[in-house]
């Protein structure tokens, strides 16, 4: 996963990728979950520009507090 800071309290997730052969094993969602946990701990908001990350946010309503 790659992201950039957009100011002091916001990050933009711009890419999420897993190694070949690991697709569909939940690793991408685990990365997004860790980003959400980190954002909560640090009072950071997330802008999910990455289509995969956005799809996770769309499917998991509990993550929307960091949007």
Biopython code that builds the backbone (N, CA, C, O; Angstrom):
import numpy as np
from Bio.PDB.StructureBuilder import StructureBuilder

atoms = [
    (1, "UNK", "N", (0.842, -1.162, 0.000)),
    (1, "UNK", "CA", (0.000, 0.000, 0.000)),
    (1, "UNK", "C", (0.891, 1.230, 0.000)),
    (1, "UNK", "O", (1.886, 1.304, 0.721)),
    (2, "UNK", "N", (0.508, 2.183, -0.821)),
    (2, "UNK", "CA", (1.218, 3.459, -0.804)),
    (2, "UNK", "C", (0.218, 4.559, -0.473)),
    (2, "UNK", "O", (-0.961, 4.492, -0.820)),
    (3, "UNK", "N", (0.732, 5.563, 0.205)),
    (3, "UNK", "CA", (-0.099, 6.703, 0.568)),
    (3, "UNK", "C", (0.778, 7.932, 0.665)),
    (3, "UNK", "O", (2.001, 7.843, 0.778)),
    (4, "UNK", "N", (0.129, 9.078, 0.618)),
    (4, "UNK", "CA", (0.824, 10.357, 0.797)),
    (4, "UNK", "C", (0.046, 11.170, 1.822)),
    (4, "UNK", "O", (-1.173, 11.046, 1.939)),
    (5, "UNK", "N", (0.763, 11.997, 2.553)),
    (5, "UNK", "CA", (0.106, 12.902, 3.495)),
    (5, "UNK", "C", (-0.489, 14.072, 2.726)),
    (5, "UNK", "O", (0.115, 14.588, 1.786)),
    (6, "UNK", "N", (-1.664, 14.476, 3.134)),
    (6, "UNK", "CA", (-2.333, 15.653, 2.574)),
    (6, "UNK", "C", (-2.606, 16.578, 3.751)),
    (6, "UNK", "O", (-3.718, 16.624, 4.277)),
    (7, "UNK", "N", (-1.589, 17.303, 4.150)),
    (7, "UNK", "CA", (-1.695, 18.127, 5.349)),
    (7, "UNK", "C", (-1.260, 17.334, 6.568)),
    (7, "UNK", "O", (-0.645, 16.274, 6.454)),
    (8, "UNK", "N", (-1.590, 17.864, 7.730)),
    (8, "UNK", "CA", (-1.136, 17.254, 8.980)),
    (8, "UNK", "C", (-2.024, 16.123, 9.470)),
    (8, "UNK", "O", (-1.578, 15.291, 10.260)),
    (9, "UNK", "N", (-3.277, 16.074, 9.016)),
    (9, "UNK", "CA", (-4.177, 15.086, 9.594)),
    (9, "UNK", "C", (-4.982, 14.298, 8.554)),
    (9, "UNK", "O", (-6.110, 13.880, 8.814)),
    (10, "UNK", "N", (-4.386, 14.105, 7.383)),
    (10, "UNK", "CA", (-5.076, 13.357, 6.339)),
    (10, "UNK", "C", (-4.058, 12.631, 5.468)),
    (10, "UNK", "O", (-2.999, 13.170, 5.145)),
    (11, "UNK", "N", (-4.398, 11.390, 5.092)),
    (11, "UNK", "CA", (-3.587, 10.667, 4.113)),
    (11, "UNK", "C", (-4.468, 10.266, 2.944)),
    (11, "UNK", "O", (-5.682, 10.113, 3.074)),
    (12, "UNK", "N", (-3.823, 10.100, 1.799)),
    (12, "UNK", "CA", (-4.487, 9.617, 0.599)),
    (12, "UNK", "C", (-3.874, 8.265, 0.262)),
    (12, "UNK", "O", (-2.684, 8.174, -0.040)),
    (13, "UNK", "N", (-4.693, 7.212, 0.315)),
    (13, "UNK", "CA", (-4.227, 5.889, -0.124)),
    (13, "UNK", "C", (-4.380, 5.865, -1.641)),
    (13, "UNK", "O", (-5.488, 5.958, -2.169)),
    (14, "UNK", "N", (-3.251, 5.739, -2.331)),
    (14, "UNK", "CA", (-3.308, 5.804, -3.791)),
    (14, "UNK", "C", (-3.042, 4.470, -4.482)),
    (14, "UNK", "O", (-3.242, 4.353, -5.691)),
    (15, "UNK", "N", (-2.593, 3.460, -3.728)),
    (15, "UNK", "CA", (-2.326, 2.165, -4.374)),
    (15, "UNK", "C", (-2.260, 1.073, -3.317)),
    (15, "UNK", "O", (-1.662, 1.250, -2.256)),
    (16, "UNK", "N", (-2.884, -0.055, -3.626)),
    (16, "UNK", "CA", (-2.796, -1.247, -2.773)),
    (16, "UNK", "C", (-2.540, -2.426, -3.696)),
    (16, "UNK", "O", (-3.238, -2.620, -4.691)),
    (17, "UNK", "N", (-1.529, -3.210, -3.348)),
    (17, "UNK", "CA", (-1.159, -4.342, -4.201)),
    (17, "UNK", "C", (-0.599, -5.460, -3.339)),
    (17, "UNK", "O", (0.083, -5.205, -2.347)),
    (18, "UNK", "N", (-0.888, -6.700, -3.719)),
    (18, "UNK", "CA", (-0.284, -7.853, -3.055)),
    (18, "UNK", "C", (0.600, -8.574, -4.056)),
    (18, "UNK", "O", (0.445, -8.418, -5.267)),
    (19, "UNK", "N", (1.511, -9.348, -3.545)),
    (19, "UNK", "CA", (2.414, -10.095, -4.419)),
    (19, "UNK", "C", (1.638, -11.101, -5.268)),
    (19, "UNK", "O", (0.618, -11.633, -4.830)),
    (20, "UNK", "N", (2.122, -11.357, -6.482)),
    (20, "UNK", "CA", (1.464, -12.357, -7.336)),
    (20, "UNK", "C", (1.313, -13.684, -6.590)),
    (20, "UNK", "O", (2.221, -14.129, -5.888)),
    (21, "UNK", "N", (0.168, -14.287, -6.760)),
    (21, "UNK", "CA", (-0.117, -15.544, -6.078)),
    (21, "UNK", "C", (-0.827, -15.367, -4.748)),
    (21, "UNK", "O", (-1.336, -16.331, -4.175)),
    (22, "UNK", "N", (-0.861, -14.139, -4.259)),
    (22, "UNK", "CA", (-1.528, -13.876, -2.983)),
    (22, "UNK", "C", (-2.868, -13.163, -3.150)),
    (22, "UNK", "O", (-3.487, -12.762, -2.165)),
    (23, "UNK", "N", (-3.312, -13.007, -4.382)),
    (23, "UNK", "CA", (-4.597, -12.367, -4.627)),
    (23, "UNK", "C", (-5.714, -13.212, -4.023)),
    (23, "UNK", "O", (-5.660, -14.441, -4.045)),
    (24, "UNK", "N", (-6.719, -12.539, -3.488)),
    (24, "UNK", "CA", (-7.877, -13.242, -2.962)),
    (24, "UNK", "C", (-7.691, -13.897, -1.606)),
    (24, "UNK", "O", (-8.566, -14.636, -1.153)),
    (25, "UNK", "N", (-6.571, -13.641, -0.952)),
    (25, "UNK", "CA", (-6.298, -14.254, 0.352)),
    (25, "UNK", "C", (-6.550, -13.300, 1.524)),
    (25, "UNK", "O", (-6.303, -13.653, 2.677)),
    (26, "UNK", "N", (-7.036, -12.106, 1.232)),
    (26, "UNK", "CA", (-7.373, -11.165, 2.288)),
    (26, "UNK", "C", (-6.247, -10.245, 2.721)),
    (26, "UNK", "O", (-6.419, -9.457, 3.651)),
    (27, "UNK", "N", (-5.092, -10.331, 2.063)),
    (27, "UNK", "CA", (-3.955, -9.489, 2.468)),
    (27, "UNK", "C", (-4.211, -8.010, 2.201)),
    (27, "UNK", "O", (-3.809, -7.158, 2.992)),
    (28, "UNK", "N", (-4.876, -7.703, 1.093)),
    (28, "UNK", "CA", (-5.184, -6.307, 0.785)),
    (28, "UNK", "C", (-6.096, -5.704, 1.841)),
    (28, "UNK", "O", (-5.875, -4.582, 2.297)),
    (29, "UNK", "N", (-7.123, -6.454, 2.227)),
    (29, "UNK", "CA", (-8.037, -5.961, 3.261)),
    (29, "UNK", "C", (-7.308, -5.790, 4.587)),
    (29, "UNK", "O", (-7.590, -4.855, 5.336)),
    (30, "UNK", "N", (-6.372, -6.689, 4.881)),
    (30, "UNK", "CA", (-5.589, -6.557, 6.119)),
    (30, "UNK", "C", (-4.777, -5.266, 6.114)),
    (30, "UNK", "O", (-4.651, -4.608, 7.147)),
    (31, "UNK", "N", (-4.230, -4.902, 4.963)),
    (31, "UNK", "CA", (-3.471, -3.647, 4.879)),
    (31, "UNK", "C", (-4.381, -2.446, 5.122)),
    (31, "UNK", "O", (-4.014, -1.523, 5.850)),
    (32, "UNK", "N", (-5.565, -2.458, 4.516)),
    (32, "UNK", "CA", (-6.502, -1.358, 4.723)),
    (32, "UNK", "C", (-6.929, -1.308, 6.188)),
    (32, "UNK", "O", (-7.043, -0.227, 6.765)),
    (33, "UNK", "N", (-7.163, -2.461, 6.783)),
    (33, "UNK", "CA", (-7.550, -2.521, 8.198)),
    (33, "UNK", "C", (-6.469, -1.909, 9.080)),
    (33, "UNK", "O", (-6.780, -1.143, 9.993)),
    (34, "UNK", "N", (-5.217, -2.230, 8.824)),
    (34, "UNK", "CA", (-4.111, -1.658, 9.609)),
    (34, "UNK", "C", (-4.031, -0.148, 9.412)),
    (34, "UNK", "O", (-3.742, 0.586, 10.357)),
    (35, "UNK", "N", (-4.284, 0.320, 8.197)),
    (35, "UNK", "CA", (-4.276, 1.765, 7.943)),
    (35, "UNK", "C", (-5.383, 2.444, 8.742)),
    (35, "UNK", "O", (-5.174, 3.525, 9.293)),
    (36, "UNK", "N", (-6.551, 1.823, 8.811)),
    (36, "UNK", "CA", (-7.664, 2.376, 9.575)),
    (36, "UNK", "C", (-7.313, 2.418, 11.061)),
    (36, "UNK", "O", (-7.564, 3.417, 11.734)),
    (37, "UNK", "N", (-6.735, 1.337, 11.566)),
    (37, "UNK", "CA", (-6.335, 1.298, 12.982)),
    (37, "UNK", "C", (-5.329, 2.401, 13.286)),
    (37, "UNK", "O", (-5.448, 3.099, 14.293)),
    (38, "UNK", "N", (-4.343, 2.555, 12.414)),
    (38, "UNK", "CA", (-3.323, 3.595, 12.601)),
    (38, "UNK", "C", (-3.960, 4.985, 12.551)),
    (38, "UNK", "O", (-3.632, 5.856, 13.357)),
    (39, "UNK", "N", (-4.875, 5.182, 11.595)),
    (39, "UNK", "CA", (-5.549, 6.478, 11.465)),
    (39, "UNK", "C", (-6.333, 6.811, 12.733)),
    (39, "UNK", "O", (-6.311, 7.952, 13.196)),
    (40, "UNK", "N", (-7.013, 5.838, 13.283)),
    (40, "UNK", "CA", (-7.771, 6.067, 14.518)),
    (40, "UNK", "C", (-6.848, 6.440, 15.673)),
    (40, "UNK", "O", (-7.140, 7.357, 16.440)),
    (41, "UNK", "N", (-5.740, 5.729, 15.790)),
    (41, "UNK", "CA", (-4.795, 5.978, 16.880)),
    (41, "UNK", "C", (-4.153, 7.362, 16.785)),
    (41, "UNK", "O", (-3.764, 7.943, 17.798)),
    (42, "UNK", "N", (-4.047, 7.882, 15.569)),
    (42, "UNK", "CA", (-3.338, 9.134, 15.336)),
    (42, "UNK", "C", (-4.243, 10.285, 14.902)),
    (42, "UNK", "O", (-3.757, 11.332, 14.476)),
    (43, "UNK", "N", (-5.544, 10.093, 15.009)),
    (43, "UNK", "CA", (-6.521, 11.118, 14.636)),
    (43, "UNK", "C", (-6.286, 11.629, 13.214)),
    (43, "UNK", "O", (-6.202, 12.832, 12.965)),
    (44, "UNK", "N", (-6.183, 10.673, 12.296)),
    (44, "UNK", "CA", (-5.919, 10.948, 10.885)),
    (44, "UNK", "C", (-7.143, 10.523, 10.074)),
    (44, "UNK", "O", (-7.779, 9.515, 10.384)),
    (45, "UNK", "N", (-7.461, 11.277, 9.060)),
    (45, "UNK", "CA", (-8.517, 10.907, 8.120)),
    (45, "UNK", "C", (-7.885, 10.281, 6.886)),
    (45, "UNK", "O", (-6.732, 10.561, 6.557)),
    (46, "UNK", "N", (-8.648, 9.430, 6.206)),
    (46, "UNK", "CA", (-8.157, 8.724, 5.023)),
    (46, "UNK", "C", (-9.025, 9.077, 3.820)),
    (46, "UNK", "O", (-10.254, 9.089, 3.901)),
    (47, "UNK", "N", (-8.364, 9.363, 2.709)),
    (47, "UNK", "CA", (-9.035, 9.534, 1.419)),
    (47, "UNK", "C", (-8.614, 8.337, 0.562)),
    (47, "UNK", "O", (-7.465, 8.271, 0.124)),
    (48, "UNK", "N", (-9.524, 7.392, 0.319)),
    (48, "UNK", "CA", (-9.159, 6.189, -0.439)),
    (48, "UNK", "C", (-9.316, 6.389, -1.953)),
    (48, "UNK", "O", (-10.362, 6.073, -2.520)),
    (49, "UNK", "N", (-8.282, 6.908, -2.593)),
    (49, "UNK", "CA", (-8.331, 7.077, -4.051)),
    (49, "UNK", "C", (-8.078, 5.760, -4.776)),
    (49, "UNK", "O", (-8.527, 5.579, -5.908)),
    (50, "UNK", "N", (-7.379, 4.864, -4.148)),
    (50, "UNK", "CA", (-7.135, 3.531, -4.713)),
    (50, "UNK", "C", (-8.481, 2.803, -4.844)),
    (50, "UNK", "O", (-9.229, 2.720, -3.870)),
    (51, "UNK", "N", (-8.795, 2.283, -6.019)),
    (51, "UNK", "CA", (-10.076, 1.591, -6.196)),
    (51, "UNK", "C", (-10.280, 0.426, -5.231)),
    (51, "UNK", "O", (-11.393, 0.205, -4.753)),
    (52, "UNK", "N", (-9.221, -0.315, -4.944)),
    (52, "UNK", "CA", (-9.366, -1.434, -4.007)),
    (52, "UNK", "C", (-9.676, -0.927, -2.608)),
    (52, "UNK", "O", (-10.606, -1.414, -1.965)),
    (53, "UNK", "N", (-8.905, 0.049, -2.131)),
    (53, "UNK", "CA", (-9.145, 0.595, -0.797)),
    (53, "UNK", "C", (-10.553, 1.179, -0.712)),
    (53, "UNK", "O", (-11.242, 0.986, 0.290)),
    (54, "UNK", "N", (-10.982, 1.882, -1.740)),
    (54, "UNK", "CA", (-12.332, 2.445, -1.750)),
    (54, "UNK", "C", (-13.373, 1.341, -1.649)),
    (54, "UNK", "O", (-14.373, 1.497, -0.947)),
    (55, "UNK", "N", (-13.154, 0.230, -2.337)),
    (55, "UNK", "CA", (-14.120, -0.872, -2.281)),
    (55, "UNK", "C", (-14.200, -1.463, -0.876)),
    (55, "UNK", "O", (-15.274, -1.876, -0.438)),
    (56, "UNK", "N", (-13.074, -1.505, -0.170)),
    (56, "UNK", "CA", (-13.095, -1.996, 1.209)),
    (56, "UNK", "C", (-13.904, -1.040, 2.075)),
    (56, "UNK", "O", (-14.739, -1.482, 2.865)),
    (57, "UNK", "N", (-13.673, 0.249, 1.943)),
    (57, "UNK", "CA", (-14.435, 1.227, 2.710)),
    (57, "UNK", "C", (-15.934, 1.137, 2.391)),
    (57, "UNK", "O", (-16.771, 1.304, 3.279)),
    (58, "UNK", "N", (-16.264, 0.875, 1.132)),
    (58, "UNK", "CA", (-17.665, 0.747, 0.745)),
    (58, "UNK", "C", (-18.319, -0.481, 1.379)),
    (58, "UNK", "O", (-19.512, -0.463, 1.684)),
    (59, "UNK", "N", (-17.541, -1.545, 1.577)),
    (59, "UNK", "CA", (-18.068, -2.804, 2.112)),
    (59, "UNK", "C", (-18.050, -2.881, 3.635)),
    (59, "UNK", "O", (-18.775, -3.685, 4.221)),
    (60, "UNK", "N", (-17.228, -2.052, 4.286)),
    (60, "UNK", "CA", (-17.070, -2.136, 5.741)),
    (60, "UNK", "C", (-17.504, -0.806, 6.371)),
    (60, "UNK", "O", (-16.690, 0.106, 6.515)),
    (61, "UNK", "N", (-18.770, -0.697, 6.741)),
    (61, "UNK", "CA", (-19.267, 0.561, 7.311)),
    (61, "UNK", "C", (-18.513, 1.007, 8.565)),
    (61, "UNK", "O", (-18.431, 2.206, 8.831)),
    (62, "UNK", "N", (-17.966, 0.079, 9.332)),
    (62, "UNK", "CA", (-17.243, 0.430, 10.563)),
    (62, "UNK", "C", (-15.971, 1.231, 10.296)),
    (62, "UNK", "O", (-15.439, 1.853, 11.215)),
    (63, "UNK", "N", (-15.475, 1.229, 9.064)),
    (63, "UNK", "CA", (-14.260, 1.964, 8.731)),
    (63, "UNK", "C", (-14.550, 3.424, 8.366)),
    (63, "UNK", "O", (-13.621, 4.225, 8.268)),
    (64, "UNK", "N", (-15.785, 3.770, 8.170)),
    (64, "UNK", "CA", (-16.127, 5.079, 7.619)),
    (64, "UNK", "C", (-15.866, 6.235, 8.568)),
    (64, "UNK", "O", (-15.903, 7.393, 8.152)),
    (65, "UNK", "N", (-15.603, 5.943, 9.837)),
    (65, "UNK", "CA", (-15.314, 7.034, 10.777)),
    (65, "UNK", "C", (-14.012, 7.755, 10.456)),
    (65, "UNK", "O", (-13.798, 8.878, 10.913)),
    (66, "UNK", "N", (-13.135, 7.119, 9.670)),
    (66, "UNK", "CA", (-11.865, 7.763, 9.340)),
    (66, "UNK", "C", (-11.900, 8.440, 7.972)),
    (66, "UNK", "O", (-10.891, 8.982, 7.521)),
    (67, "UNK", "N", (-13.044, 8.412, 7.320)),
    (67, "UNK", "CA", (-13.161, 9.077, 6.020)),
    (67, "UNK", "C", (-13.292, 10.573, 6.200)),
    (67, "UNK", "O", (-13.402, 11.306, 5.217)),
]
sb = StructureBuilder()
sb.init_structure("model")
sb.init_model(0)
sb.init_chain("A")
sb.init_seg("    ")
for serial, (resi, resn, name, xyz) in enumerate(atoms, 1):
    if name == "N":
        sb.init_residue(resn, " ", resi, " ")
    sb.init_atom(name, np.array(xyz, "f"), 0.0, 1.0, " ", f" {name:<3s}", serial, name[0])
structure = sb.get_structure()
